[in-house]
Amino acid sequence: YLGLGYFLFTYFLFKMLMFSSFIGVVWLIKKILDTVSPKNAIFGIAFFGLNPFVLIESLVSAHVDIVMLFFFMFGLFLLVKKQYFFTFLMMVLGYGIKFASASYSLFIHLGSIVALGLSMGIFVYIQKKLKLQ
């Protein structure tokens, strides 16, 4: 509907959406790293923005993954700024664009649970070794 029934206009709008999402992700990486680790900001931008795989898949092939990533990065940016409600909204928007992205958060949560379990196990082991009960 946005392309007014013309394929080339629709194609151009789709490419512009992918390009603006890519630029947005690069900008958000810079903003997040400026807050978290300022000395690595330029490296983070170059590592993502100049990665040939990312460039081909997001700009040439134009998958909607880059739009999903934009919302996740925006959510991460809001998380760094401690705006939890809007973080949740951005993550939900990311899920809405591509439901496969829900598996990303599943792995993050599972990883957190495994890390917590391992650290608790190590703590109990050290406690028993030192007999600090």
Salt bridges, closest charged atoms under 4 A:
ASP34 OD2 - LYS30 NZ 2.52
GLU57 OE1 - HIS63 NE2 3.15
ASP65 OD1 - LYS98 NZ 2.49
